[in-house]
């Protein structure tokens, strides 16, 4: 059973009953969702009680998905076995078994008792039983959001307990059975002096041990003419809704978030702790997708605890790298902040607040650097200079919409202009988020892409750089930056806009690929190309990518593929593609037992407005992955960066292998394979590539296996071309024959940089073995 099958909302029940709402209910729904009750009271001297009741009635949350989000840590990634253990489903069982009693709603305050049934369980020493318990639950709400919860149980967790869930579900599904009263202040207005005195005295008599000291203190203050309480008009009413000036958000226990993250980090690199922290990141994404402001709020709390990790000080003092598992969590943290600051719904004030936070964190001495393999020269106690932001907030939109492919220089300051010996400041893990905070969404062409499908209707010529020859819009921007926009749109629930931009980016990549092929063909026609025997360059190539798309901190090709492939999932599959690949982030791929896992199932969804009926979201996803994996790119420096690039490549290939090929996808594979073989130095499978280019063995093995049943000649062409290992073959060509020296000192100097050489040679052997087995 899918999670959504048992979640309900009040609006859907109204439609199912085929009973139209009255005009009073229709207007009360809108008012209850958008307008604070305080503003209504300020506007009107007297509000009829029936109107008050309907506004208060509709102010309670209406969608159970929101309750599930705040009562379950990892509802989307939990298996069916663990699903029933989540607080939401335990609370649902309490409601269904009739454990909710004495429910009363006074204004914007809901209270009731939840009875936990008597339970018995077997232990090694016999049977143990827990007695029946009664828990008092209190909830306040405003504008369809629960703003505070309290329960007398002893459960301390980030999210709501099952008793709170049971009471909320009761109010949602059995609203007609809940006693509803107007705010207590409205009731007090109807009482005369004698009735008020009797009310107070009875209240004190019934709860004298709790309220008597408070009642006496308030009475003393009221009797003093100059007291503060007499200088303030009116009196507070906790049942009249939150103040209009207060922050309006769902209840999130900041203290519990801080404590839990601290506890997880204190466990070190243990599997369970990393799994819980990954689940917290998933929860942040879920909140962002729901456009909930608590997503950024929770991420801020997590970040503060990450920076307070005492291990950072130890690693910095000792000059040792942090553990890989911890580094991967930091990478996720930095990528999530890019999504947060790139929110299309945020305003200038929000971005300025985030920028201030990021700058403060980046200036801390223990903040991890973007390059995990960077080692500062000299002493390990070297102080870090204050962060200088690379771009100014008043820069033009055209300048701010383009991020560099490598490091950008630090903006000139008094220090940098007076001396030339100062080393540039290393980029921190938050540097990309700082750069992204200056990106805008007000570019007219970008707005057009996000709002329209299909061919352009404007009068611009078809040869314009903004449109291809067929009239489809293109988006020319640094690919990782453009894909970060797609991921931000997808993360904030703008699925249609994310798909439109993703389609434009893939079409732009395809156009660039054709232009590179034409450029390479023109060089060949001029006779300016003299490749070596191995197909590598004997001189410095005219083209080389120092920053590859695969292995990039923001994983641009992975984001592009996920956005397009997720739209191609069949309706029976879960809505989130990450659900099928959690095993690749929470465990080592070698230990995951991939054979028995659930795999996604896809179908072709034609791109809206496309004239090519074979162009679907799935075909574009495959094409984007093939272009990214086949990109010529230099081997990154550092062991962590190289291992990360290998993992991203294997993760993307695993996703491609899960797609069942048909005629359309085979045609895409054949076309891309031929383009990559003929792409020259722009392709990892082309000729005259840089000697330090990343080998294509893993990628070519996938292409060979996928193409072999349909085009054996092309499959073997790809496999044979990819068998080369440029960093070694080029040096072998330069060695003198018969010298007895297998590798000269120049290539030996490269070995410390190629930390994954053993893995690369193993993949080369695997490719050769696959080809030989197929040739038998």
N, C-alpha and C positions, 0 to 999 in steps of 0.2 A: 504493500500500500504506500503510495506517495504521501509525503508530508502534507501537501496541499489538499488531499482528499478529505481530511478531517478538520481542516481549518475553515472557519465560517466568519462572515461579517454581517452586521445588521442590515446593511443596504441590500445584500443579495437575498436575504430572507424576505425582505419587503417585496422584491420583484417576484420571487417564487410564489408568494401568497396572492399575487395579482390584485393587491389592494392599493390604489393610489394614495399617496400621502395628501393630507390636507394642506392648504396654503400656509397655515400656521406652522405645520411641521417642515414644509419645504424651506420657508424663510428661517425657521429656528435652526435647521441644519447648517445653513450657511453662516448665520451669526455665531453659532456655537463653535464653528471651526476656525473663524478668522478674527473675531472681535472679543477682547477681554470684557468680562462682565462688569468690571469697574468702569470702563468707558460708557457702557450702557447706563449704569446708575448715574454717572455724571451728566449724561445727556438728558435724561428724563427724570423728573421729580418723583413720579410714581409709576411703577411698572405693574400692570395687572398680574395677579398671581398665576393665572393659567399660562400667560406668556413666559413668566419666569420658570415655571415647571418644565415647559417644552424646551427652553434653552438649556436648562440644567440637564434634562434628560438626554439631549443630543450632544452634550459636551463630553460624555464618556467615550473612550476609544471604541471604535466600531469594527476594527479589523484584527482578528486573532493572530495574523502573521506578525504584527508588531509585538504582541505579547510573547510569542515564541522567540522572537529575536532577542528579547531582553531577559529571557529565563532559560536560555540554552547557550552554552559556549560554542558548540560546533554542530548546530542542527543540520547543516547542509552536508557535512562530511562524515557524519556518524553512520555506522552500518545499521542494518535492521536489528541486530542483536542488542546493540547499545542504545538504540533509539528510545526504548521504553524506560531507560534509566534516567533520561533527561528530566529536569524539574518540570518542564512544560507538560510532558506526557504523564508524569506522576501526579501533577495537579489536576490534569484532565480526568484521571481515574478517580481522584478524590471527589470531584464534582459529579461524575457519573454514578458513583456509589452513594450519593446523598450525604456527604460529610460536611456540607456547608449549611450553617444555621444562623438564625437571628440577623439577617442582612438588613441593614438600614442605611439609606442615603439621605444625608442632610446637606442640602446645597451641593457643593463640590467635594464633599467628604463621604467616603463609603467605608462602612465597618461591618464586621461580622465575625463569627466563630467558625473555625475549621477543625473538625474532629479527626484525629489520626487513629484509625482502628487498631485494636489490639492485634499484635503480630507474634508469631512463634517461629523459631528457626532451630535447626539441629546443629549442635556443636560437638566437639570431641568428648566433652564431659556430659553430654545429654542434650536436653531441649532447653532453650532459653526463650522467654517471652517478654515482650515490652507492653506495658499497660496502655490503655487508651489515653490520649492526650488531647486537650483542648487548647487551641492557639487563637489568641485575639489578633485580628488583622485589621489594619487601618490604611486607607488609601486616599490620597488627594489627587485631583485631576483638574485639568483646565485645557480648553480648546483641543479636545480629543487626544490629549497626552497625559499619561500618568506622571505627576511631578514629584511624588514622594510615596514611599511605602514603609510600613513597619509591621513586624510580626514578633510575637513573644517566643518563637522557637529559637534555638541556639545555633542555627545555621548561619555561618559567616562565609559569604561568597560574593563574587563580583555581581552575579545576576540574581534575580528574584527567586525565592524559594517556592516550593510547590503549593504552599498554603496561600500565598499571594495569588498564584496562578488560578487556584481553585475558586477564590472569591471573585476574581476578575471574570473568569469564564461564566460563573453563575450570573453575574450582572449583565453580561453580553447576551447570553442565551435565554435567560429567564427575567428579562427586565420588567415584565409586567407583574412579577411576583415580589418585586422589591419595593418596600415602603419608601416613598419619595416625599421629602419635605423641602420646603424652601430654606434658604440660609437662615441660621438661627437669629441673626439680627432682624430679619423681617418678622419672625415670630415674636420677638421681644417687643417690637413696635405695637403689637396688638394687645399687650398686657398693660393693666393699670399698675399704680404704685403698690397696692396690696398684693397683687398677683406676682409682681417682680420680687417683692420681699419674701413671699412664700417660696418662690422658685429657688432663690439663693439659699434660704435656710434649709430647705429639703436637700439641696445639692450638697451643702456642707455636712448635714447630718448623715447622708448616705455614704459619703466619701471623706469623712473627717480626717482620717489618718493621712490621706494624700493631699487634700486641698486646703485644709484648715490653715496651715502657716501662710500659704500663698494668699488665701482670702483675707486674712488679718493684715498682711502687708499692704495689699491693694486698698483695703478700707482705710488704713492709716494714711496712705498717700492721697487718697481722695479727700480726706478731711483737712489736709493741709492746703491752704489757699494758693501758696506759691509753689506747689510741687509741679514736677514735670508733667505728670499725668493729667493735671488740670489745664495745662497750657496747650495740650494737643486736642484739637476738635475730634469728636467721635471716639470710636474704640475699634480695635482690630477684631476681625471676624474670620476665623480659619475656614469657615464653610462657605465663604463668599467668593472663592476663587483667588488666584494669584494676583499680585499687583500688576498693573499694566506695564510698569517700568522694569519688572523683573525679567530675567532671562527665561524664555519659554522653551523648555526642552524636556525630553523624557528623563525620568529619574535614573541617574547613574551614580553609584556609590564610589566616589573618587578615592576614598580611603581604602576601600577593599581592592580597587584596581591596583593602587600603589603597592599594597601589601602583597597581593598575589604575584605580581610581576617580580617584586623583590625576592620572594620565596623561590620562584622558578629559576631566576638567575643564580641564586645562591646554591642551587643544586649542580651547578657546573654544566658539563656537556652530556648529562644523562638523557637517554632517549625520551623518557616521559616528560621531562621539563621542556625539551625542544618541541615535542608534540603539542604541549599546552601553549607555548608561545606562538607556534605556527597557527594554532586554532584562534588565538587572540588576533593575529593579523587577518585571518579569515573573517573574524567578526567585524573588524574595522572596515574591511571591504564591503561586507554585507550592509553595514550602516551607511557607508558612502553611497551604495547603490540605492538605498532607500531615501537618499537625500536628507539624512539625519545629521544634525550638527554634532551629535555626540561621537561621530566617527573621528573627526579631527581632534575632539576633546580627549578621547581615549588614546589616540596616537600620541598626543602630547604627554599624557601621563606615562605611557610606556617608554617614550623617548627619555624622559627625565630619569626614570629608573635605570635605563640602559647606561646613561652617562654616569650614574652613581655607582655602577658596578665596580667594586674595589679591584677586580682583576685588571681593569684598564691601567691603573696606576702601576701595578706589578709588571705587566707586559711592557709598558713604556720605560720603566726604570731599568729593566733587564735587557731591553732592546730586542725582545723576542716577539714573533708574530702571534696573534691570537689564534685560538683553535678554529679549525675550518667551520664547524657547526655554528660557533658564535659569529664568525665572519658572515656566514650566509644569512643569519638573522639580521645583522647590520645592513647587509645589501637590501634585504626586503624592506627594512625600515626606511632607508634612503629612497627607494623606488616608490614607496607609499606616500612619502612627503611630496614627491613630484606630482603624483595624482591629486593630492589635496590642494596644493597651490595652483594647479592648472584647472581647478573646478570652473566650469563655464557659468556657474551660478553665483560665484563669489564676487563681492564688490571690492572697491579700492581699499576700504578700511580693513576688511578681512585679510587681504593680501599684505597690507602693511604690517598688521599684527603678526602674521606668520613669518614675514621677512625678518622682523625684529627678533622673534624667537630663534629662527634658524641662525642668524648672525651671532646671537649670544651663545648658542650651543657650539657653533663652529669655532668660536674663539676660546673655548675651554681647552686646557692643556691636554686633556685625555681624549679629545674627540678623535675617533679613527679617521684615517685618511682614505680618500677614494681609491688610491692604489694600495692594495693590501700588501704588496711586496716592497713598498718604499721603505728605505732605511735612511734616517737623517744622518748627514755627515757629521763627524766629530762626536761630541759628548751626547749621551742619551738624555741629558737634562737640559738640552738646548731649548731656550724659550721660543714660543711661537709668536710671530708678529701678529698684530691685530688684523682681522680679516678685512680685505678691501673688496667690496663688491665690484664685479666686472662691468656692470652696466648701471646706468643712472635711471632713476624712476621717471625722469622727464624726457627720456630718449624717444625718438620717433618710432612709430609702429613698425616701419619697414626694417629698422635696425634691430628692434627687439624681437622680431619674429624669426631670427636666424641665429642658431647656436653653432659653435665651431665644431669641427670634427676632432680636434685635439685639444690641448690645453690652451686657454686664452690667457694672454698676459695680464698681469695685475695692472689696474688703472694707475697712471702716474701720480705719485704723491711727492711731497717735499723730500722724502727719503730716497725714493727711486730716481729722482731727477738730479740729485746731488752726488750720487755714487753709482758706479756701474758694477761693483763687486757684490752687491747684495743678491743672494739667491732668491728666485721667485718662491712665493709661499706655496707649499704643497696643497693640493685641493683636498678638502675634507669630504666626508660621506654626504654632507648636506649641500655641497657646492652646486650640484645639478638642480636641486630644488630651489636654491637661491636664483639661479639663472632662469629657471622656469617661472618663477614668481613675476618676472618682468614680461612674460609673453602675454599677448592680448588676443582677444577673440573678435575684434571689431574690423578685421580686414574685410573689405567688400567681397572679394572673390571667395574667401573662406566662408563667409556668411551664405554666399550663393550655393556653395558645395553642400553645406549642412542643411539647406532648406529645400533642395531640389534633387529629383531623380532624372536620369536620362540625359538627352541631348540638350545642349544650350540653345536657348531661343533668342540670345542677344545677337547684335549685328556685327560683332567682332569677326575678323577674318579667321578662317579655319586654321591658318598657319600660326596663329598667335601662340605664344608660349603657355598661355593659360588654358588652352584647349588643344586636344589632339586633332588629327585630320578628320575624324568622324564626328567631331563636335562635342565630345565628352570632356568635362572639366578635369584639369590636372592640378596637382598641388606640389609646387617646387619648394621644398624645404629640406633641410638636413634630415635624412631619413629617421634617425633615432628621435629627433625632436618631433617630427610629424607623427611618428608612431606613439610617442608619449601623449600627444593630443588624443589619439584614438583610444588609448588606454584610459585616459582621464574621462573621456566621454562615456566609455563603457562602464567605468567604475562608479560614475555618478548617475547611472540609470538612463543615460541618453543613448539607447541602443540604436535607434534609427540613424541618428546623426553620426554615431561611431561607424556604422556600416557604410554610410555615404562617403565619409572621409577615407575609410579604409579602401574602398573601391577606387577612389581617385588616386590614392597613393600607389596602389598596385599598377594601375594604368600608367602612372608616371614612371614607375620602375621598368615596366615593359618598354616604354618609349626610350628611356635612357639606355636600356640594353641594346635596342636596335641601333641607336646612334653610336654606341661604342663599337658595335660590330661594323658599321659603315666606316668608322674612323680607322679601325684595324685593316679593313679591306683596302682602304685608300693607301695606307702605308705599304701594304703588300704590292699594290699595283705600281707604286713609285719605286719599288725595289729597295726600299730603305730598311728592310727587315732581313736579318741574317741570324736565325735562331741556331742555337747549338744543338748537338745531337740529342740531348735529353729534353729539349724543348724549353730550357731555361735561358735566362738572359746572361750573356757574357759581359755586358756593360749595364750600367744602371738603367732600368726600364723607364719608359716614358710615363708609366702609370703604376702606382702601388698604393694600397690602402693600409695606412698605419693603424686605423681603427676599424675593425671588422664589425659587421652587423651581428654576427653570431659570436657570442662572448662579451657583448656590450653590457655595461651595468644595467641598462634599462630593458634589455632583451627585446629590441624592436620587432624582429621578425616573429618571435614567439607571440607578442601581443597582437600583431597583425593577423597571424594565423588563427589564434584563439577567437578573435572577434568575428572573423568570417566563418570559421568552422562551427562556432557555437550557434550561429544562425541557421546552420544546415543540419543540426541534430533533429532526428525524427521526434514527433510530439511525445512519444512514450518515454524518451530519455529525460534525465534530469536537466534543468535549465542551465546548469553551470558546468562547463567543460572541465574545470579544475577537479571536479569530483572524481573523474576517472583516472587522474594522474597524481593523486595525493601521495601514492606510494613512492613517487620519485622525489618528493621533498621531505618526507618524514623518515625515510629509510634509505639505505644504500641500494642502488639499483641491482647490484649483484645479489643482495639478500632479500629482495622483495618478493620473489616467487611470482614472476609476471605471468606465468602460464595460466593460472587460475583466476586471474582478475577479470573484472567486468570491463568490456570495451564499448566505446561509443558507437552508435549506428547513425549513419548520415543519409541524407537524400539531397538531390539537387534542388536548390531554390534559385530560380532565374532572377538575375539582378533587375530590379524595377527600372523600366525605361530603356533597357538595353536592346539594341537591334539584333544582336547576336544571341540566338536562342541557346547556344551552347555555353554562353558565359553565365556561370552561376557563382554563388558565393563560395561553394566548395571548390570549383575549378580555380577561382582566383586565390583561395587559401593555399591550394597545392602549388600554384604557380609562384606565389610570394615566397613560400618555403624553399622551393627549388632555386629561385634567384638568390635568396639569402645564403643558402648553404653552398651554392656554387660561386659565390663572390670571391674574387682573389683578395686575400688579406694576409698581412704579415703576422708571423707568430708573435703574440704578445710577450713582453718580458715579465718574468716572475712566475714562480711555480703555481701560485693560486690563480692568477689570470689564465694560465694555460689549462689548468684542470677545469676551471669554470667554463672556458670555451668548449672543451671536450664534452662536458655534461650538458651544456645547452644544445650542442649539435646532436648528441644521442637522444636527448629529450624530444627534439623536433623530429628526428627520424622515427622515433617510436610512435609519435602521433601520425606520421605519414603511413607507417606500416599498418596502423589500425583502420585505414581507409580502404574500403573494398573498391578495387579499380573497375571501371567500366570503359566504354568506348570513348567518352568525352575525356576522362582523366588520362587514358593511355595516349590520346592525341596530345594532351598537354605535356606529358612526360617526354614523348618523342620530340616535340618541338623544342622544349627547353634543353634536352640533351644535345641536339644539333647546334643550338645557339651557344651553349656552353663550350662545345668543342671548337666552334669557329669564333669564339669571342676574343682571342688574342690575350694580351696581358690583363684585360679587364675581367677575365674568367679564371677561376681556379683550375679549370680543365683545358684552358687555352694554351697557346704557345707564347714563348718569350716572357714567362712569368718571373717574378723576382725569386732569387735563390732561397730566400728565407720565407717564402710563402707557405701557408698552412697546407699540408698535404690533404688530398681529397679521398683517401682510401675508404673511410667509413661511409661517406656520402656516395661514392662510386659503387660500393657494394650494394647499397639500397637500389640505386639506379639499375645496376646489372641484374639483380634479382627481379625487379619489377618489369624490366623491358625484355628479358630473355624469352618469355612465352610469346611475345608479340613481334619483336624485331631483334633477332639474335645478332645480326651484323652490327647494329647500332649498340647493342649491349656490350659486345666484345670491344668495340671501338672505345667506349667509355672506360671499360675496365682496364684495357691496355694503356690508355693515356694516363689514367690515375695511378698506375703502378709505380710511377717515378717517385723518387724522394729527392727533391731538388737540392737540399742542403748538403747531401752526401754526393750525389751524382756529379754536381758541378765541380766539386773539388777533385773527384776521381779523374775527370777529364783534364784538369790542370796538372795533375801529377805526371812526372816523367815515367814512361813505361820501363819496367825492369829495374827501377831504383830500389825496390824492396821496401818502399815506404807506402803503406796502405793509405794513410791519411796524413796530410801535412799539418803543420802547427796552426795554420789559419783556421782550418775546420775544427781542430781541437778547441780553439778559443770559443767556438760557438756552442759547444756541448753544455757548458753551465747554463746557458740561456734556454736550451731545449730540454727542460726537465721532464717532459712527457715523451721523450724519444723512444723509450721502451714501449709505451702504449702505442705510439705511431707505428713502430715496426711490427707489433703484434697485429694491428689492423691491416698493415700491408700484407702480412702472411695470410690473414683471414681472407682478404680479397683474392689473393692468388689461389688459395685453396678452393674458394667458391668457384672461381673460373675453371680450374682444372677439373673439379668434380663435374661441372656442367658439360665440359668438353668430352668426357668419357662416353 
